[in-house]
Amino acid sequence: MIKRIFGAALIACLTLPVGAQNQVPASSLFDNQNTKYENSIERFYQTRSITRTVSPQVLEGILDEIAYKIGPGDVFKMRIWGEIEVEFTQTVNPGGTVLVPTIGEIDVAGLNLRQARQKLHDAIAEKYVKSDFSVVLDQLRKFRVYLTGEVNMPGTFFAQASDRVSDVIEVARGVRDWGDDTRIEVRHRDGNMISVNLSDFYFSGKKSNNPYLQAGDVIHVPTIDFSQPVVIVEGSDRANQASYKSVYAIRPGEKLYAFLGRVGVLNKDSDLSSVILRREKKEIMLNLFDNSGAAADYQLQNGDHLQIPAVIREVYVQGAVANPGPYPYLANYTAKDYAGQAGAMDTGVEPDGYVVIRASTGESIEGADTIVKQGDTVLVPKRTREVLKDYLTVITPIASLVVTIAILLRQ
């Protein structure tokens, strides 16, 4: 019993840094007092309710022990039980070593997680022959990465080894309109550079186009290369009460529908039946709902201008009604229904005389029971006698004025 207590006290003394009573904890200094923490992906995660859990890590799954490389800042937890029961955590120092109490420094620089755990396991097994023990990676290291180029908030960011390129770009509030997310450059500290097509990741979900970050990475989002084929896209998003006009690079032989899906400009308000393609001096109307597939397979060319109109979700009522103007579209409503909503007046014609003007064709259809479609105009004409009254209201003062002038001229 005395031996067990003495061993635990010895390890506790060895794991306590000199002057620890007067030191500020490293995590406090790193997370709270450093202003760069405002640009930390961890800080960003903490504002999301979905990640407000008891776990300090935000991971997408179990770490790959072979792929994960150990580096300064990783924290190992080691537990020994048997004759001596003790648990302690040690951080990989900037030199790439772990100080194991009563054993010494273990070099884990450049090792993957499996190799580092095995090396620590062997060192503890040699020292504590009659004890059981475990070695686990308790916390992932934090490091700096640098984001430059066409992003809304470039700068230095704190990340951890489980973060991907999309994570830091999301914290930076996304790519600017002139940024090309199809050829993002990720430059590693060893001089190697990889090209990342983040647009393809968002479109297809291929994680190979959204790699993990490494310490010291420089992520550069280049400007669109206008020497390569580009397309201008213009449209609107009524949900956000905004319109957009952006330039996008196109791939060789890229078809219209595939392009629209890749760049993500479509929304619930997009009218896919009336897409306008302007090429040189021509204007082509394309219906992406065409079952023949001719419109969807339309091949884009450099300089094309796509206009994606918004679906009109209103019906317009005019004429002899108390409250003319737009009304929300309701399926299978007739001209009589909309005239009733607008307050048809006695000065208007009988319901059979109501006119529906089709927005898609300009055709005029008469009848109270005509089914109204989105964007159509319902016209309630005035009765003939009311029209004559209006004419007389205008003509009478004019005629009176003419007669007065004629009399004056004769005098």
N, C-alpha and C positions, 0 to 999 in steps of 0.2 A: 504493500500500500504506500509506504514511504517512497519507494522507488518510483512508483507511478506519479505521485505528486511532484517529486523532484524533477522528473523528466518533463512534465507539462510546464512547470515553472521555468525550466531552462529554455525550452522552445519559445515560450511567450516572451522571455527577455530578449532572445535573439531576433525575434520578428519585430520588436519595437524599436523604431529608429531613434537615434540620439536626439534629444531636444524635441521629441514629438509633441510634448505638452504645449510648446510655443508655436507650432507650425499650423498653417491653415491647410486643411485637407486638400489634396491635389484636385479631386473632383470638383470641389467648391470653387477653387481658383480657376479651373478650366471652364466649367460650365456657367458659373454665375457672374464672375467678375470680368471675364474676358468679353469685350464687346463683340468679338467675332461670333459668339454663341448665337447672336441674333440671326446669323446666316447658317446656322447649323441645321442639318436635316433632322437631327434628333429633336430640336426645338420645334421644327415644323410638324413632326409627327405628334408631339405632345398636344398640339392644338386640335387634333382630330379625335373625336369621341371614340372612334373605332379602335384606336390604339391606346386608350387610357386603361391599361391593364396593370397588374402587379408586376409584370415582367419588364425589366429595364431594356430588353432588346426588342427590336422590331424586325423579325426575320420572315422570309417567304417560305422557309422549310428547314429541314435538318441540314446542317452544314456538311459539305462534302469534305471529308477528312483528308483526302488526297489533293483536292484542288485548293483548299484554303492554306495560304502561306502565313506562317507565324511572323509577327513583326513587333517592334517596340510599342508598348501600350496594351498588348493582349494580357489578360489576367487569368492566371491558372488558380484553381482551388485544389488543394491537396489535403486529404483526410487520412489520418493514421489511427488505427484502433487495435486493441489487443492489450499488450502489457502497458502501452502508452496510448492514451486517447487524446488526440488533438486535431484541430482543423485550422488551416491558415490559407490565406490568399497571397500570391506574389505576382508582381507585374514584370513583364519582360522589359528590361531597361533599354536605354538608347543604344547600348552596345550589343544588344541581341542576346543577353544572358538572363537567366532566372536564378535568383539567390534562394536556395533551399536551406532552411535553418538546419544546423548541425552537419550539413553535407558540403555546402559551398555553391559556387556559381556553376550553372549548367548552360552551355552554349547551345541555343536553339535557333540561331540566325540562319535564315534560308531554308529551314525545314518546313515540311507541311505539317498539318495538325497531327496526323497519325504518327509521323516520325518523332515529333517533339514529345508527344505523350509517352511514347515508348522509351525515349531517352530518359525522361524524368522518372518513369516507372522503374527502369533498371537501376538508376542511382539510388532511389529510395529502398528498393529491394536489397541492395547490397549493404545498406546501413542498418535497416530495421529487419533483421532476418526473421524474427518470430512474430511479426506484426502483419496485419492486413492493411491495405491502403487503396486509395483511389486517386486518380488524377483526371481532372476535367477542365475544359476551357470555360471559364465562368463568365467573362465579359470580352466583347470584341473591342479591338483597339479603335481609337479615333485618329483621324489624320486630316491634313489639309489637301484640298484639290482646288484647282483654279479654272474658272469659267470665263472665256473671252469670246469676242465676236458679236454676232447678231442675236443677242438675248436681251431681255428687258431689264435684267439686273445682274450684269457681269460682276465678277469679284472673286474673293476667296471664301470657300465654304468648308465647314467641318462635315466629315462623312465617316462611315465605318465600312469595313471590308465587305459587308453584305449589301451595300447600296450599289445601284446601277446608274448608268448615264442618265436615264430618264428621271431618276429621283432628284438629282441636283438641278437639272433643267426645269423641273416642276417647281422647285423651291425658288428658282430665279424668275418665275412667272412666265416661262415659256419663251419660244423663239419669236423674234420680230418678223414683221411681214416680209422683209427682204432677206431673211435668213433661209439657208438651204439645209433642211434637216435630213436630206438624203445623202450627204457626204460630210458628216461631222467628223472632225479629226480628234483623236484621243492620243496624246503624246505622253509616253511613260518616261520615268526618270532614267531608264537605261538607254534612252535614245530611240527605242522602237516606237512606231506610230501605226495605229490601225484606223481604218475608215469605217464609220458607223452610219448605217442607213436607218435612222430612228423612225422615219416615216413608214418604212416597211414593217418595223416592229409594231407600231400602232395599228397598221392595217392587217397584218397577218398573225401577230403575236409571237413571232420567232425571236426567242431570247438571244439568239446568236447576234442579232442586231441591236442588242441592249446589254453590253457586257458589264461585268462588275468593275468597280473603281479600285484603283491602287493608290497608295500614298504618293502624293506629289504629282498626280496626273494633271495635265493641262488639257481641258476640253475646249475646242475651238469650233464655233459655229460660223462657217463662211457665208459670205454674201452670195446670192444667186449669180451664177456665171451666165451673163447675157450673151456670151459667144456661143452658148449651147441653146438648143430649142427650149422655148418657154411659152406659156399660155397665160393670158389674163383672164381671171374669173371674177365676175361681179354678181352680187346677189344681195339678199336681205334676210334678216332673222327677226321676225316680228316678236318672238318670245322675249328677246332682249332689246327690242325697239332699236335695232341697229342695222346698218348696211355695211357691206364689206366689198373691197376691191383689192385683190392680191395677185401677185405674179408667182407662178409655180413652174419649176423645171419639169419637163416631160421626158419619159424614157423612150428609147428608139422603138417605133412601132406601137406605142401605147394607144389603146382604144379608149373611147370617150367614157364608157361606164366604169371601166377599171380605174381610169384616172380620177373620176369624181369620188369613187370609193376610197382611193388611196389618200387623197389630200383632205378628206373629211369636211367638205364644205356644205354638204347636204344637211338639211334639217327638216322638221315636220312641216314647215311652211313652204318648202321648195316645190314648185310646180314642174314635175318631171315631164309633163305632157307638152310643155311649151318652152323648152330650152332653145335659146337663140344662139346660133354660131355665126359670128361675123368673120369672114375670111376675105382679106383684100377688100374688094368693093361689093362683095356678095353677102347676103343675109339669108341664112338657112334655118328654117324652123324644124326642130327635132322633137319627136315624141318617144321618150324612153320606155313608154308602156306599149309601144308597137310590138306585137307578137312576132313579127318577122325578124326582129333583132337588127334591122338595118341601122337604126339610130344608135343603138348601144355599141355596135361594132364600127362606128365611124372613127376613122383614124385621124388623130390630131396632128397638126403641123405647127411649125414655129410661127409665132405671131398671131395665132388664133385668139379670138376674144369670145369667151363664153358668158352669156347673160342668163342667169337662172332666176326667173321671176318668182314672186311669192304667190301662193295660192290665195285667191280672194275669198274670204270666208263671210262676206256680207252680201246682202241683196239690197238694191236701191229702189225706193218707192218715190214716185214723183206724180205731180198733177193735182187733182182735186182731193187732197187729203189734208187733215189737220196738222200732221207732223211729218212732213216729207224728210227724207234722209236715209242713211244706211241702217239696216237691221240685220241681226245675226242670222246666218243661214241655218235653216232647219230642214232636215231631209223630208221629202215628199210633201212639203207645203206648196199650196197653190197660190195663184195670183190673188184669189179672193181672200185667202188667209193673211197675206202680207198687207193687202189693202185694209183689211179689218184692223190689223195691228197699228197701222198708220192713221186710222180714223177717217175712213172714206166719208166724204161730205155729200149732202143732197145735191150739190151743184154738179156732181160727177155723173157719168153715164151709168146705165145699168151694168151689173157685174159681167154680163156677156160681152160688153164692150171693152173690158180691161185688156191691155196689151202687154205682152212679155217680150222684151228685147233681149235676145240671147247674146251674152258677152263673148262667146267663142266664135260666133259666125256673123253677128249683126242682124240676124233674121228677126222679123216681128211676127209674133204669134198671138192671135186674138182669142180670148176665152177666159172665163173666170176659173175654170178647172185645169188650166194649163199648169203642169208641174214646173216649179221654178228651180233653177240651178244656181250654183255659186257664181256670184258676179253679175247675175242678170239684173235687169231693170224692169220694175213693174210700173206701168204708166196707167193712171186713172184719168182718162180724158174728160174734159168738161162737156156738159150737154150743149147742144147747138144754140139754144136760146141764151145760155150763159156766155158762150163765145160771142154772140151778137151783142149782148149787153156790154161786154168788155170793149168791143170795137166801138160801140156807140159812146161809151164813156170817154174814149180817146178822141173820137172824131167830132163829137158835139162841141167841145170848146174850140177846136180848131176851126170848124165851120162858122161858129159864132164870130171868131176873130176875123175870118176872111170877109164875112158880110159887113162887119164893122168897118174894116179898112176900105171896102168898096164904096160904102156910103160916104166916108170921109173924102175919098178921092173925087166923087161926083160934085161935092160942094165947091 
